[in-house]
């Protein structure tokens, strides 16, 4: 809910005559203000989360990968290929692979 929408809502409430007393009008304005503050807090939290994610991704790009890390990933991929080859395949997969 944007500020303009909140302002329009307040004007509508006042124009329709639903707010008869000053106390109710103040409560209505306070409620709208609290909604605005909550929305701003959510936007700030979302922006902070997005910034944190960007910083983590940038840090991952800056960290060099060691040869041992690349080698271990290659070994794992080869083991997975061998395991996949040993699993009995359904007939349809056998037809496509052979």
C-alpha positions as CSV (number, residue, x, y, z in Angstrom):
1,X,0.0,0.0,0.0
2,X,1.6,3.2,-1.1
3,X,1.3,6.6,0.5
4,X,-1.1,7.8,-2.1
5,X,-3.3,4.8,-1.6
6,X,-3.3,5.4,2.2
7,X,-4.1,9.0,1.7
8,X,-7.0,8.1,-0.6
9,X,-8.2,5.6,2.0
10,X,-8.2,8.2,4.7
11,X,-10.0,10.7,2.5
12,X,-12.6,8.1,1.6
13,X,-13.2,7.2,5.2
14,X,-13.6,10.9,6.1
15,X,-15.8,11.6,3.1
16,X,-18.2,8.8,3.7
17,X,-18.9,10.0,7.2
18,X,-17.7,6.8,8.8
19,X,-15.4,8.8,11.1
20,X,-17.7,10.8,13.4
21,X,-15.5,11.5,16.3
22,X,-11.9,12.9,16.6
23,X,-10.8,9.8,18.6
24,X,-11.8,7.4,15.9
25,X,-10.2,9.7,13.2
26,X,-6.9,9.7,15.2
27,X,-7.1,5.9,15.5
28,X,-7.6,5.6,11.8
29,X,-4.7,7.8,11.0
30,X,-2.5,6.0,13.5
31,X,-3.4,2.6,11.9
32,X,-2.5,3.9,8.4
33,X,0.8,5.2,9.8
34,X,1.6,1.9,11.4
35,X,0.9,0.1,8.1
36,X,3.2,2.5,6.3
37,X,6.0,1.9,8.9
38,X,5.5,-1.9,8.6
39,X,5.7,-1.7,4.8
40,X,8.9,0.5,5.0
41,X,10.5,-2.0,7.4
42,X,9.7,-4.9,5.0
43,X,11.2,-3.0,2.1
44,X,14.4,-2.3,4.1
45,X,14.7,-5.9,5.2
46,X,14.2,-7.1,1.6
47,X,16.9,-4.7,0.3
48,X,19.3,-5.9,3.1
49,X,18.7,-9.5,2.2
50,X,19.3,-8.8,-1.5
51,X,22.5,-6.9,-0.7
52,X,23.7,-9.8,1.5
53,X,23.0,-12.3,-1.3
54,X,25.0,-10.2,-3.8
55,X,27.9,-9.9,-1.4
56,X,28.0,-13.7,-0.9
57,X,27.9,-14.3,-4.6
58,X,30.7,-11.8,-5.1
59,X,32.8,-13.4,-2.4
60,X,32.3,-16.8,-4.1
61,X,33.7,-15.4,-7.3
62,X,36.7,-13.9,-5.6
63,X,37.7,-17.1,-3.8
64,X,40.0,-19.1,-6.1
65,X,39.4,-22.8,-6.5
66,X,42.3,-25.0,-5.6
67,X,43.5,-27.9,-7.7
68,X,42.5,-30.3,-4.9
69,X,39.0,-29.0,-5.0
70,X,38.7,-29.4,-8.8
71,X,40.2,-32.8,-8.6
72,X,37.8,-34.0,-5.8
73,X,34.8,-32.7,-7.8
74,X,36.1,-34.6,-10.9
75,X,36.5,-37.8,-8.9
76,X,33.0,-37.5,-7.5
77,X,31.6,-37.0,-11.0
78,X,33.5,-40.0,-12.3
79,X,32.2,-42.2,-9.4
80,X,28.6,-41.0,-10.1
81,X,29.0,-41.9,-13.8
82,X,30.2,-45.4,-12.8
83,X,27.4,-45.9,-10.4
84,X,24.9,-44.8,-13.0
85,X,26.4,-47.3,-15.5
86,X,26.0,-50.2,-13.0
87,X,22.4,-49.5,-12.1
88,X,20.1,-51.8,-14.1
89,X,18.4,-49.7,-16.7
90,X,14.8,-50.1,-17.9
91,X,14.3,-51.5,-21.3
92,X,13.7,-48.2,-22.9
93,X,16.9,-46.7,-21.6
94,X,18.9,-49.8,-22.8
95,X,17.5,-49.3,-26.3
96,X,18.6,-45.7,-26.4
97,X,22.0,-46.3,-25.0
98,X,23.0,-49.3,-27.1
